Amino acid sequence: MRYLFLLYGPDEPLPAPGSPAGQQMIHEWRAATDAMARAGVLIDCGPLQPPATATTVQVRDGETLLTDGPAAEIKEQFGGYTLIDCADLDEALRWAATVPAAFNGKVEVRPVVQIPAGDPARAPG
Amino acid sequence: MATVARLVGDLAVAEDGVQDACAAALRQWPAGGMPGNPRAWLISVARHKATDRLRRDSRRGAKEAEAARDGAVLASPPGGLDWASRADDELALILACCHPALDPAVRVPLTLRTVCGLATADIAAAFLVPEPTMAQRLVRAKRKIRDAGIPLRVPPPAELPDRLGGVLRVVYLVFTAGHKPASGDTLVRAGLCEQAIRLARALAGLVPGDPEVAGLLALLLLTDARRAARISDTGDLVLLADQDRSRWDRAKIADGEAMLAAALRTGRPGRYQLQAAIAACHSCAGSAAETDWREIAALYGELLRYEPTPVVAANRAAAVAMADGPAAGLAMLDVVSADRQLARWPQLHIARAELLGRLGRSADAVAAYRTALDLAPAAPERAFITSRIEELSR
């Protein structure tokens, strides 16, 4: 089963890339994702640019509306994602508890809907 | 039910399948005779009906249904329908209903419905919610188990101790829902106590040698043994000190004490063994006067290490009062009642009132009883408090 981790962090700026705090952060992330890759469960992962860089799109009555900013105004920053494929929720939760966001923020574990191969609803590839 | 749930991977569909199979059995067996292995027959028919339903379900394609079913089967240990696999299935089902990913409030009702087979209407009545509300909560919980992939499988041995704690807590809550005084049908609540004991027995069989599982069963047996003496003929609550001990169920007490002794021999104490030991102190006392309160106070002191809650502290204070006199107990209770959360607990004020009464401070006792009344306890306790106020006011 596939699970998407939505990584929420506190609403504060991330440490600068070159700084000691920044390097520590990258190191912790690498450790977590490398472990998932070695276990064969990692499909994809990545950090996101901050919410201020987001643009929200809505189409209503044939008109495309753009908003500057994220879709939901929340205290926490949705800062990254991890997509894994593993046996069941127990395993997904164990992995979720290893990512840094679980320690200083929140990780939402959402199951991806299973669409059978050959079904037109499934994305190609 | 447990086996079909594992084979099908969907609780709601499994339930319907089992129901259909039972209906089919009732139709066919009287005329055609019972099959050689009735249980295997039921499981086979239930499984076929369940997978048929999954295929017909327009929301999910046939392939996905098959994949889900195969996935569930592959995830389960080989062994067909023999005893070990059946016991595993039941344990897996209980664990799934008590999974930490499920809302704590839904775990007890879900266990009652899926594991104990209680009717939704009875569960709704026990929790004082309308039946459609309870039905909706159960539907959502079963959907979560299916859609989020909560496994219907016993977790690896390393994880079992952590998960067992959650299950024991649910069984304990099922029992207290039936045991503590509250409005509602007395018969249904007695049924809850029996269900809890049945579950605890099943767990003791499924996980033999676990002292806390045995401790919980001992606690439930020892507590339930007093049931006949707890309610007077007029339907009022009778305090432990005033109960007619000849109405206690001695067989249950003997059973409970034996379970407790076996658990304590493992040398791995825990909260349920300690609570059972406290219950055993009461059950082995021939009369209220013979109760070893010093031992009970010591046991509550130990229990505080596993359950550092104001409730346990208050119970310990009450036991100290019985052992060393009301003034000592009152001093302890005054410390405990400084806690804002506990101050909202009627039992605390009842306990203070009792001790104040014994010290001859009637006005203070009445005030404490009134505070308890203001906190809106259940009807039997309300009647008890009112009668005590009347006595003191004479």
Interface residues (C-beta under 8 A of the other chain):
Chain A: M1 Y3 A87 D88 L89 D90 A92 L93 P111 Q114 I115 P116 A117 G118 D119
Chain B: G61 K63 E64 A67 A68 A75 H99 A101 D147 A148 G149 I150 P151 R153 P155 E159
